[in-house]
């Protein structure tokens, strides 16, 4: 049976794979920005779910970054500083994947999404590793 630490590590591993996909996509000259933004959103979602597991806070299946951060804030108020910028990524969970809500992020949007993902990663991993 998997331990709590195993589950946390599984979420982190999945998030890391999303960021690897982002870095791979950004290496091309014709970047598929919606893919970059989607995987950044997914990475942030997974890092936050790992952190919620670490904190012992239950969560539901959701792609709403703000909702996940709000749950974290119950125990760690500092994460609230990242809420507004990180919640921007929530739209990338679904909106960029379907043609009926056509929205193509600019390269600057994709780069901003990556920076946000890196900040969340650092925040979460620093706390998990420090324990």
C-alpha positions in Angstrom: 0.0 0.0 0.0 1.2 3.5 -0.9 2.2 5.8 1.9 1.2 9.4 2.1 4.7 10.4 1.1 4.4 8.1 -2.0 1.2 9.8 -3.0 2.8 13.2 -2.6 5.8 12.2 -4.6 3.5 10.8 -7.3 1.8 14.2 -7.6 5.1 16.0 -7.8 6.4 13.5 -10.4 3.4 14.2 -12.6 3.9 18.0 -12.2 7.5 17.6 -13.1 6.5 15.8 -16.3 4.2 18.6 -17.2 7.0 21.1 -16.8 9.3 18.9 -18.9 6.7 19.0 -21.6 6.6 22.8 -21.4 10.4 23.1 -21.7 10.4 20.7 -24.6 7.7 22.7 -26.4 9.5 26.0 -25.7 12.6 24.7 -27.5 10.9 24.8 -30.9 10.8 27.9 -33.0 7.0 27.6 -33.6 5.8 27.2 -30.0 2.3 25.7 -29.5 1.4 28.2 -26.8 -1.9 26.6 -25.8 0.0 23.4 -25.0 2.6 25.3 -22.9 -0.2 27.1 -21.0 -2.2 23.9 -20.5 0.8 22.0 -19.1 1.7 24.9 -16.8 -1.8 24.9 -15.4 -1.6 21.2 -14.9 1.8 21.4 -13.2 0.5 24.0 -10.8 -2.6 22.0 -10.1 -0.6 18.9 -9.3 2.0 20.8 -7.1 -0.9 22.3 -5.1 -2.6 18.9 -4.7 0.7 17.4 -3.5 0.9 20.3 -1.0 -2.7 19.7 0.2 -1.9 16.0 0.7 1.2 17.1 2.7 -0.9 19.4 4.8 -3.5 16.7 5.3 -6.3 18.7 3.7 -8.8 16.8 1.5 -9.5 18.2 -2.0 -12.0 17.4 -4.7 -11.3 16.9 -8.4 -11.0 20.5 -9.7 -8.9 22.5 -12.1 -9.6 25.8 -10.3 -6.2 27.0 -9.0 -7.8 29.6 -6.8 -9.9 27.0 -5.1 -6.9 24.9 -4.3 -4.9 27.8 -3.0 -7.8 28.8 -0.8 -7.7 25.4 0.8 -4.0 25.7 1.4 -4.5 29.1 3.0 -6.4 27.6 5.8 -3.0 26.2 7.1 -0.4 28.4 5.3 -1.5 32.0 4.8 1.7 32.9 2.9 0.5 31.0 -0.2 -2.2 33.6 -0.6 0.4 36.0 -2.0 0.5 33.8 -5.1 -3.3 33.4 -5.5 -4.2 36.2 -8.0 -1.4 35.5 -10.5 -1.7 31.7 -10.2 -5.5 31.7 -10.6 -4.9 33.2 -14.1 -3.8 29.7 -15.1 -7.3 28.1 -14.4 -8.6 29.2 -17.8 -5.9 27.2 -19.4 -7.2 23.9 -18.0 -10.1 23.8 -20.5 -10.4 27.0 -22.6 -7.3 26.5 -24.7 -8.2 22.8 -25.5 -11.4 23.2 -27.4 -12.1 25.1 -30.6 -15.5 26.4 -29.6 -13.9 28.7 -27.0 -11.0 29.6 -29.3 -8.3 31.4 -27.5 -4.7 31.2 -28.5 -2.3 32.6 -25.9 0.6 34.7 -27.1 4.1 33.6 -26.5 4.4 36.2 -23.7 1.3 34.5 -22.0 3.0 31.1 -22.2 6.3 32.5 -20.7 4.3 34.1 -17.9 2.5 30.8 -17.3 5.9 29.1 -16.9 7.1 31.7 -14.5 4.0 31.3 -12.4 4.4 27.5 -12.4 8.0 27.9 -11.3 7.0 30.1 -8.4 4.4 27.7 -7.2 6.8 24.8 -7.6 9.4 26.6 -5.5 6.9 27.5 -2.8 5.5 24.0 -2.5 8.7 22.1 -2.7 10.5 24.3 -0.2 7.8 23.6 2.3 7.6 19.9 1.7 11.4 19.4 1.6 11.9 21.5 4.8 9.7 19.2 6.9 
